[in-house]
Amino acid sequence: MAEVTEISDPENLESTAQSNGLIAKFKAFAVVGVIVLAQCGAAIFLLPTAEQTAAMAHSHQAVQAASDSGEAPDELPVDPGKPMQEFDLGQFSVSAYQPLSNTTLRIDFHLYGTVEASELAQVSQDLEKHRNRIREDVIVTVRGSNIEDLTDAGLGLIKRRILDKTNRRLGKPYFKSVIFSDFSFLEQ
């Protein structure tokens, strides 16, 4: 059996309680200190570098400027140090029936995409695998556009849709922008 000892000295009891209280406070301060140091260490590793911050700021400014004008950007951010190359996506001739106005639109254009020159071979290889699906995506996008989208001087909404669908189809954002050449449409 355990022996129970009685402390008969009240001063000894009081000093033991004080030392236990100091030890508890010290442990609490130590735990808080370790947590603060761990958070500081994590912040150092998780905060972006100056270059990353500049790139994010540039991208944010482009998005902000576009949203101020009511549009999303129709180009993806591009590293100015990397040369870009135009890639031919083909000639298109699309007929689209407009049931509300009982008219048919004839839309003709040549489509190009801009890619980084270093990715040109990979884009060419991946595009060859998905050429017909990408053509279908472009045709469906143009055919589904309304007359206001087609009369927009920059064709911004159509460009964004084609850029998004093409990059999704390829599985990687190869194309940074799309360019319409020889664009014309005729309403019959």
Number of C-alpha atoms within 10 A of each C-alpha: 3 4 5 6 6 6 9 8 8 9 10 11 11 11 11 12 12 12 11 12 12 12 12 12 12 12 12 11 12 12 12 12 12 11 12 12 12 12 11 12 11 11 11 11 9 9 10 12 11 9 9 11 12 12 15 14 12 13 16 13 12 17 18 15 14 14 12 10 9 9 14 16 19 22 17 17 16 15 10 7 6 11 11 19 16 17 19 14 17 12 14 15 13 15 16 18 15 16 8 6 7 8 12 14 16 16 19 18 17 16 20 19 21 18 22 18 14 12 13 17 10 11 20 13 11 16 17 11 12 14 18 11 13 21 16 12 17 23 19 14 15 21 17 14 16 12 12 10 16 18 11 11 8 13 16 17 18 21 23 19 17 22 24 18 17 25 15 13 17 17 10 11 17 21 24 18 22 25 19 16 12 9 15 14 16 10 13 9
